[in-house]
Amino acid sequence: MPMTDTARNQITIILATGNCDKVRELRPLLENISPLFRVFALHEIGTDVEIEETEATLEGNALLKARAIFDLLAERFPFMIALADDTGLEVESLNGAPGVYSARYAPMHAGESPTYKDNVNHLLHSMNGIANRTARFRSVLALKGSLPSLQGPFLFEETADGVVHGSITLEPKGDAGFGYDPVFLVDSTGKTYSEMSMAEKNALSHRSLAVQQAIVALKDILAGHSIPLTDTNASL
């Protein structure tokens, strides 16, 4: 198969999340990898599915979601990458909690899901009177894909992670961001995520660090199978 034929195959990246805030952060980090890549959120391809996070680790949940979306959409997209993440806020004085339960940390009645505000308020309440407020935000990205090569399509799985160290504030600060952003003070900046612009946050966040690692791993995979990041009509 000529390399130009391989290069012209479009590769679709599906963001395996229904969380619009995550999509808003992930898309600009991914869309400039290569002109061969197209980035879509689930709702943009008419897919509405909620995958229950049943694993005990961030890695397990990220892989669970990436595999489920890949299996669901592989027939529609011959060459595709399903990308999922799971993110946890790990507080030292709470023995790593909320961790894998960060999105559902606040206790709720059966059938109800906590809001961002519920989780933040429960965290601050749990830390009332605690002097040690050291914490870290950790994201794990999982990719499962099918890509073209001179030897034919091949499957792969990869994970990448990013960590940012900080502390929990005594009260929310800032209006931007989502989740625990108003109470996570980043060590390197002295600001909470919510006090940063999207550009500032994307330059240093746990999720952006994980994406950067994933991009390096993806480029290595492509190079290992002689797949160029450009075609004859576009350049990176």
C-alpha positions as CSV (number, residue, x, y, z in Angstrom):
1,M,0.0,0.0,0.0
2,P,1.5,3.4,-0.9
3,M,2.3,5.6,2.0
4,T,0.2,8.4,0.5
5,D,-2.9,6.1,0.7
6,T,-2.2,5.3,4.4
7,A,-1.6,8.9,5.2
8,R,-4.8,10.1,3.7
9,N,-6.9,7.9,6.0
10,Q,-8.7,10.1,8.5
11,I,-8.3,9.1,12.1
12,T,-11.1,10.0,14.5
13,I,-10.5,10.8,18.1
14,I,-13.6,10.3,20.3
15,L,-13.6,11.9,23.7
16,A,-15.3,9.2,25.8
17,T,-17.1,11.6,28.2
18,G,-20.4,13.2,28.5
19,N,-18.9,16.0,30.6
20,C,-18.9,19.2,28.6
21,D,-16.4,20.8,30.9
22,K,-13.9,18.1,30.2
23,V,-14.5,18.3,26.5
24,R,-13.9,22.1,26.6
25,E,-10.5,21.4,28.2
26,L,-9.4,18.4,26.2
27,R,-10.4,19.6,22.7
28,P,-7.8,22.4,22.3
29,L,-5.1,20.2,23.7
30,L,-5.8,17.5,21.1
31,E,-7.0,19.1,17.9
32,N,-3.6,20.3,16.7
33,I,-1.8,17.0,16.8
34,S,-2.2,16.4,13.1
35,P,-4.4,17.3,10.1
36,L,-5.1,13.6,9.9
37,F,-6.9,13.7,13.2
38,R,-10.5,14.8,13.8
39,V,-11.7,15.3,17.4
40,F,-15.3,14.7,18.4
41,A,-17.3,14.6,21.6
42,L,-19.8,11.8,22.0
43,H,-22.8,14.1,21.6
44,E,-21.4,15.4,18.3
45,I,-21.7,11.9,16.8
46,G,-25.1,11.3,18.2
47,T,-24.0,9.0,21.0
48,D,-25.5,9.3,24.4
49,V,-24.1,6.7,26.8
50,E,-23.1,6.8,30.4
51,I,-20.5,4.4,31.5
52,E,-20.6,3.5,35.2
53,E,-17.2,3.9,36.9
54,T,-16.9,0.6,38.7
55,E,-13.1,0.2,39.0
56,A,-11.1,0.9,42.2
57,T,-8.4,3.0,40.5
58,L,-8.2,6.0,38.1
59,E,-6.4,3.8,35.6
60,G,-9.0,1.1,35.8
61,N,-11.9,3.6,35.2
62,A,-10.1,5.4,32.3
63,L,-9.4,2.1,30.6
64,L,-13.0,0.8,31.2
65,K,-14.5,3.9,29.5
66,A,-12.0,3.9,26.6
67,R,-12.6,0.2,25.9
68,A,-16.4,0.6,26.1
69,I,-16.5,3.5,23.7
70,F,-14.1,1.9,21.3
71,D,-16.2,-1.3,21.2
72,L,-19.4,0.7,20.7
73,L,-18.1,2.8,17.8
74,A,-15.4,0.7,16.1
75,E,-17.7,-0.3,13.2
76,R,-18.7,3.3,12.5
77,F,-15.1,4.5,12.5
78,P,-12.5,2.1,10.9
79,F,-9.6,4.2,12.1
80,M,-10.3,5.7,15.5
81,I,-9.0,6.4,19.0
82,A,-11.3,6.4,22.0
83,L,-9.8,8.7,24.7
84,A,-11.1,8.6,28.2
85,D,-9.9,10.1,31.5
86,D,-10.5,9.6,35.1
87,T,-9.4,12.3,37.5
88,G,-9.1,12.3,41.3
89,L,-8.3,14.9,43.9
90,E,-6.1,13.3,46.5
91,V,-5.9,15.0,49.9
92,E,-3.1,13.9,52.2
93,S,-4.9,14.4,55.5
94,L,-7.9,12.5,54.2
95,N,-5.7,9.5,53.3
96,G,-6.0,10.2,49.6
97,A,-9.7,10.9,49.6
98,P,-11.8,11.7,47.7
99,G,-9.6,10.1,45.0
100,V,-11.4,7.8,42.7
101,Y,-14.7,8.9,44.2
102,S,-14.1,12.6,43.5
103,A,-17.0,13.1,41.2
104,R,-19.4,11.5,43.7
105,Y,-17.8,12.5,47.0
106,A,-20.7,14.2,48.7
107,P,-23.3,11.8,50.3
108,M,-26.6,12.0,48.5
109,H,-30.0,10.2,48.5
110,A,-30.3,7.1,46.4
111,G,-30.6,8.0,42.7
112,E,-29.2,11.5,43.1
113,S,-25.8,12.7,42.0
114,P,-23.9,15.5,43.7
115,T,-23.2,18.8,42.0
116,Y,-19.8,20.4,41.9
117,K,-20.9,22.7,44.8
118,D,-22.1,19.7,46.9
119,N,-18.6,18.0,46.5
120,V,-16.7,21.2,47.3
121,N,-18.8,21.9,50.4
122,H,-18.5,18.3,51.6
123,L,-14.7,18.5,51.1
124,L,-14.4,21.8,53.1
125,H,-16.6,20.3,55.8
126,S,-14.5,17.2,56.0
127,M,-11.4,19.3,56.4
128,N,-12.8,21.7,59.0
129,G,-10.1,22.3,61.6
130,I,-7.4,20.4,59.7
131,A,-4.1,22.2,59.4
132,N,-2.5,20.0,56.8
133,R,-4.2,20.9,53.6
134,T,-1.7,19.4,51.2
135,A,-3.3,17.8,48.1
136,R,-2.6,16.8,44.5
137,F,-4.8,16.5,41.4
138,R,-4.1,13.5,39.3
139,S,-5.5,12.6,35.8
140,V,-5.1,9.3,34.0
141,L,-5.8,9.2,30.3
142,A,-6.5,5.9,28.5
143,L,-6.5,5.5,24.7
144,K,-7.7,2.5,22.8
145,G,-7.4,2.7,19.0
146,S,-7.3,1.1,15.6
147,L,-4.8,2.8,13.2
148,P,-3.7,2.2,9.6
149,S,-0.2,1.1,8.7
150,L,1.6,-0.5,5.7
151,Q,1.0,-3.9,7.3
152,G,-2.7,-3.2,7.8
153,P,-4.8,-2.0,10.7
154,F,-3.5,-2.6,14.2
155,L,-4.9,-2.2,17.7
156,F,-3.3,-0.5,20.6
157,E,-3.9,0.6,24.2
158,E,-2.0,3.2,26.1
159,T,-2.3,5.1,29.4
160,A,-0.7,8.4,30.5
161,D,-1.0,10.4,33.7
162,G,-0.4,13.9,35.0
163,V,-0.1,15.2,38.5
164,V,-0.2,18.8,39.9
165,H,0.6,19.5,43.6
166,G,-1.2,22.0,45.7
167,S,-3.4,22.5,48.7
168,I,-7.0,23.0,49.7
169,T,-8.1,26.5,50.5
170,L,-10.3,27.4,53.4
171,E,-13.0,28.8,51.1
172,P,-13.7,28.9,47.3
173,K,-11.7,31.4,45.3
174,G,-12.3,32.4,41.7
175,D,-15.2,32.0,39.3
176,A,-13.8,30.0,36.4
177,G,-13.3,26.3,36.0
178,F,-15.4,23.4,37.4
179,G,-15.3,20.7,40.0
180,Y,-12.9,21.3,42.8
181,D,-11.1,24.1,40.9
182,P,-12.2,26.9,43.3
183,V,-10.5,25.2,46.3
184,F,-7.4,23.7,44.7
185,L,-4.5,26.1,45.1
186,V,-1.7,25.3,42.7
187,D,1.7,25.4,44.4
188,S,3.6,26.8,41.4
189,T,1.3,29.7,40.9
190,G,-0.3,30.6,44.2
191,K,-3.7,30.7,42.5
192,T,-6.6,28.3,42.4
193,Y,-7.6,26.8,39.1
194,S,-10.7,29.0,39.2
195,E,-8.6,32.1,39.4
196,M,-6.9,31.2,36.1
197,S,-7.9,31.7,32.5
198,M,-8.5,28.6,30.4
199,A,-5.2,29.2,28.7
200,E,-3.3,29.4,32.0
201,K,-5.0,26.3,33.3
202,N,-4.3,24.3,30.1
203,A,-0.6,25.3,30.3
204,L,-0.1,23.5,33.6
205,S,-3.1,21.4,34.7
206,H,-3.0,17.7,35.6
207,R,-5.2,17.0,32.6
208,S,-3.0,18.9,30.2
209,L,0.1,17.1,31.5
210,A,-1.6,13.8,31.0
211,V,-2.6,14.8,27.5
212,Q,1.0,15.9,26.7
213,Q,2.3,12.5,27.8
214,A,-0.4,10.8,25.7
215,I,0.5,12.8,22.6
216,V,4.2,11.8,23.0
217,A,3.2,8.1,23.4
218,L,0.8,8.4,20.4
219,K,3.5,9.9,18.2
220,D,5.9,7.1,19.2
221,I,3.2,4.5,18.2
222,L,2.7,6.2,14.9
223,A,6.4,6.5,14.2
224,G,6.8,2.8,15.1
225,H,4.4,1.8,12.4
226,S,5.7,4.3,9.8
227,I,2.6,6.4,10.0
228,P,3.3,10.1,9.2
229,L,1.6,12.9,11.1
230,T,1.1,14.8,7.9
231,D,-0.2,14.1,4.4
232,T,0.8,15.6,1.0
233,N,-1.8,18.4,1.4
234,A,-1.2,19.4,5.1
235,S,1.5,20.0,7.6
236,L,1.6,19.8,11.3
